[in-house]
């Protein structure tokens, strides 16, 4: 019962967070802000939270993070990230990722 309760609470928090209209997110600080990758990130990521800095993770970690965010979108009945957008975003994040 404890695990189900915790999952329910987490799901509720995610639902509440993504049900609110996202405030405009500035591209200040994003590398190459006019690139297709930066633009795709702003369009997709800002639907639930602020746009992350690519340097906040190392390149090898971004693949799992993008997959997890896509899973959250599906769980919240949002449109999944298209394969094309996923590749563009992941390439951008890995190109500008932090160093280990």
Secondary structure in CASP SS format (residue, H / E / C, confidence):
PFRMAT SS
TARGET T0000
AUTHOR 0000-0000-0000
METHOD secondary structure of the structure
MODEL  1
X C 1.00
X H 1.00
X H 1.00
X H 1.00
X H 1.00
X H 1.00
X H 1.00
X H 1.00
X H 1.00
X H 1.00
X H 1.00
X H 1.00
X H 1.00
X H 1.00
X H 1.00
X H 1.00
X H 1.00
X H 1.00
X H 1.00
X C 1.00
X C 1.00
X C 1.00
X C 1.00
X C 1.00
X C 1.00
X C 1.00
X C 1.00
X C 1.00
X C 1.00
X C 1.00
X C 1.00
X C 1.00
X C 1.00
X C 1.00
X C 1.00
X H 1.00
X H 1.00
X H 1.00
X H 1.00
X H 1.00
X H 1.00
X H 1.00
X H 1.00
X H 1.00
X H 1.00
X C 1.00
X C 1.00
X C 1.00
X C 1.00
X C 1.00
X C 1.00
X C 1.00
X C 1.00
X H 1.00
X H 1.00
X H 1.00
X C 1.00
X E 1.00
X H 1.00
X H 1.00
X H 1.00
X H 1.00
X H 1.00
X H 1.00
X H 1.00
X H 1.00
X H 1.00
X H 1.00
X H 1.00
X H 1.00
X H 1.00
X H 1.00
X H 1.00
X H 1.00
X H 1.00
X C 1.00
X C 1.00
X C 1.00
X C 1.00
X C 1.00
X C 1.00
X C 1.00
X H 1.00
X H 1.00
X H 1.00
X H 1.00
X H 1.00
X H 1.00
X H 1.00
X H 1.00
X H 1.00
X H 1.00
X H 1.00
X H 1.00
X H 1.00
X C 1.00
X C 1.00
X E 1.00
X C 1.00
X C 1.00
END
